Every structure is written in C-alpha cells, then in structure tokens.
C-alpha cells in the first residue's frame, strides 16, 4: 500500500517535472498547432522562449510589441501547450512576475494525411 | 535609535510606494485614462437616457407635462425630487463602479503576474465587483456629505457674514481631514475586495493591515492628500474668500482656473495613483506577512487561492 503510494507519488513528481521542465524535443501531430508555429509573431515569441524564460514585459522590451498583443499570443501558445509557466516570482517591489518558457528546445512536425 | 530606524523605514516605504506606483501609471496610463473617460461618458449617457425616459413619462402621463419637471417643480416637488434622485443614483453607480475598476487594473499590474493592464479588463472587474465598489466608495466618502458651500446661497454670497464664512471654511477643512481619516481606515478594502472577492473579508483585511501598519498608511495617505487634495482645498477656499471679499473678478477667475486644474489633477493622476498606491500597499503588506509567517511556498499558494477566488 505504502509502496503503491510511493510509486504514485513518484509518478506524479515525474509528471509534474515533465510539465515544468523544458524537454529536448516534442513531436507535433495535431494539424491545428502547425499554423501557430509558422505564425510570424507567435513563432518569434516561441523562439525567444526556447532560449530563456521571459515575462511579458521582457518580451515587450525586446520586441517593442504591445503587451496586450503579446499576452494574446502567449495565451494562444499556452492553450496549444507549446509553452508553460516556468516560474512565479514576487520581486522587490511586491509585484508578481510570471515567467514563460517553451515546452521544448525543438518542435518536430509529423503529420500524416489522410489520418 | 530604533524609532529613528523605524521612521526611516516608513519614509522609505512611502517613497517607494509613490515611485513604483508612478512608474506603473506612466507605463499603463492609457488603460487608466481610457477607464476614466469611459466612466465619465457612461455616466453622462446614463444620465441623459434616464432623463429622456423621465421626460417621456411626464409627456405620456395626462396629469403631468414636461414643464412640471422644469418649471412647476414645486407642485410635483416630491415626485420630481424622487425621480431626479433615482436618476442621479443610477448614473452615480455607473460612474463610481467604472472609476473603481482602476483597482482591477492595478491588480492586473501588481498581482496577475503579467505586470501590465488593459482597458478591456475594466469591464470584467465592473461585472464582478460593481456593487462592492459602489458601497465601499460610499463608506469612504461619507465625509463628503458634510454640507459646506451649500450654506452659502449663490445670490447672497457677497452679503455673507464673517461667522458664516468661518463656518464654511471650518466645515471644508473638517471635510478634508475626515476624508483623509476615512481613506486611511478603508483604503485597503478596495484592493482587498478586488483580490479576494469577499465584501466582508475586505474589512477584516483592511482593519488587520491598519492595526499592524498604521504609520505606513498614515504617512502614504498623508503625502497623497498633500500632493493631490490640498491644492483643491486651498484654491477653493481662496476662491470663496475672494468672492466674499468682493475682490477683483479677474483674480477670482484665475483662482477658478486653478480649481479646475486641481480637479483635473485629482481625476487624471490622483485617482489612478490612489488605486495603484492602495494595491501596492496591500500587496507588499500581505506578502510581507506571509513571508514572515509561512515562507515562500505558502506565499505562492495564497496567491493562487486568491486568484482562484477571483476567477
């Protein structure tokens, strides 16, 4: 019983770890996700998030894009599981900062048609 | 020595409160200004629409005519007064509800994790908290119900006695001091209600923070009042005094320009700053308390709980 719980716990931890860590590569087989990768701005943001974790304001400072637009792209990337919230930090001015990171360093597209 | 350090810390906290809030206002001024302008326009539209409806009622009802509303107001005094009060109240709810959505914008900046605010999120805060915002503003603004200039009849303003003018000035100053006291006591309720959603709990949190950090609240809101509210008090009192003394009309007009400028200062900088300052104080004290008692992990959990409650 204890062992089961332990295994379950370990499984959960591994799952959580996978959820919160950048993987080497991810295979994309969902055709809906492909246009997002090739979207000019979403792709650009994703590329930046592959290199390092960033907040929306970091992205804004680097690209000069409107934070509202960035937020919408980020929401879309989150929805399609291409990025994740890697960290939440409260800075010295008591402002909560959310850091985003790409799910993988490399995205491989593998689509068969017809499925 | 300890007292000196304490004073320095509070002074520094107030300085940081203003510095951070002003930086955030500069970076997000579009969202705040848009919310204020929308609130004003929505107020005017609501007032005009309701007034049109009221006029229509007066036209349709055979016993009444529109002139009853404007000319024969004395004959229908009670009904007219009731309708006008109702219209004003409904319009006021729209105005205050929307103006206080600035607390939602401040919440987006300080607590959402994204560090910026968008005008459109004001609508979701209005939908969620409008009645709480209106009630809390009513409680905070009770001192405004002290009659001041209403003591002076516009026609008789030049023939006012010195006792009356002293009374008006005293009441104005009393109103000013009381509104500062009410702000110190209840300022945290608005960011609290935005963060955790409960009306009654916002009072608990507000009183708890006031009990633990009275100096910080007194200093920050003291400085706020000196910067944003004092100019209006000074210029309006000067205008009243000059009018009563019958001094040069040009000087009075200049004073009136300063009164208008003071109002604009309050509306376009003072109000967003109030929302940002209150939210910043709330955040820093809540986080500091959590840090002191429970540590980093719990701090995140509390934030998540707050977010869930808010959603």
Interface residues (C-beta under 8 A of the other chain):
Chain A: X55 X56 X57 X60 X67 X68 X71 X85 X88 X90 X93 X94 X95 X96 X97 X98
Chain B: X16 X20 X109 X110 X111 X112 X113 X114 X115 X116 X118 X280 X283 X284 X287 X288 X299 X300 X303
